[in-house]
């Protein structure tokens, strides 16, 4: 079955602390993995995708096919990183399968 | 470049009624997909339209139907509304046919079924 699991509903960290948002997936084949972010009162937007291998706003994510994981990391959290983060995969076409999301709360 | 726009932003319907939600895709995009996001859940794929044809569908019953028009705008229709249909409905557009398709989401339509 195709599935994306985000085990943490809420992650609270202090400003300047490292952040790791976990994402595991189940898919038979080679999916494309994404992280989407939704800031307060804004629409869902793409943060990064594994094929780009970019660092966006200091966030990186590495696809680990052996562990079927795509964890999102940032070495030093900022208050403006507070948002809802969704991990998603795409197998066929552009349809996305989302996880349930993790709320990241960064406090000073 | 205009973004994805959806209407209405909020609406309330009674169980058993029918609803139509509308979406204008981002300029130049030929693919539209619809997602349902219940409270506390991630978005769930309903279906996708490419050049006016449905070319993918999630696990939703036939009372969820859609259309895509020649200008690539789209409608989502839900018949015989049930209380569990209360959710945020997201429209997303992309340009299929090129590698690395980026999907852009609208702000959504909040549907409450009472």
HADDOCK unambig.tbl for C-alpha pairs under 7 A between the chains (distance, minus, plus):
assign (segid A and resid 43 and name CA) (segid B and resid 105 and name CA) 6.66 0.50 0.50
assign (segid A and resid 43 and name CA) (segid B and resid 106 and name CA) 6.36 0.50 0.50
assign (segid A and resid 43 and name CA) (segid B and resid 107 and name CA) 4.90 0.50 0.50
assign (segid A and resid 44 and name CA) (segid B and resid 105 and name CA) 6.01 0.50 0.50
assign (segid A and resid 45 and name CA) (segid B and resid 104 and name CA) 6.75 0.50 0.50
assign (segid A and resid 45 and name CA) (segid B and resid 105 and name CA) 6.76 0.50 0.50
assign (segid A and resid 94 and name CA) (segid B and resid 101 and name CA) 6.95 0.50 0.50
assign (segid A and resid 95 and name CA) (segid B and resid 45 and name CA) 6.69 0.50 0.50
assign (segid A and resid 96 and name CA) (segid B and resid 45 and name CA) 6.68 0.50 0.50
assign (segid A and resid 97 and name CA) (segid B and resid 44 and name CA) 6.78 0.50 0.50
assign (segid A and resid 97 and name CA) (segid B and resid 45 and name CA) 6.88 0.50 0.50
assign (segid A and resid 98 and name CA) (segid B and resid 42 and name CA) 5.56 0.50 0.50
assign (segid A and resid 98 and name CA) (segid B and resid 43 and name CA) 6.05 0.50 0.50
assign (segid A and resid 98 and name CA) (segid B and resid 44 and name CA) 6.85 0.50 0.50
assign (segid A and resid 99 and name CA) (segid B and resid 42 and name CA) 5.54 0.50 0.50
assign (segid A and resid 100 and name CA) (segid B and resid 41 and name CA) 4.77 0.50 0.50
assign (segid A and resid 100 and name CA) (segid B and resid 42 and name CA) 4.19 0.50 0.50
assign (segid A and resid 101 and name CA) (segid B and resid 42 and name CA) 5.98 0.50 0.50
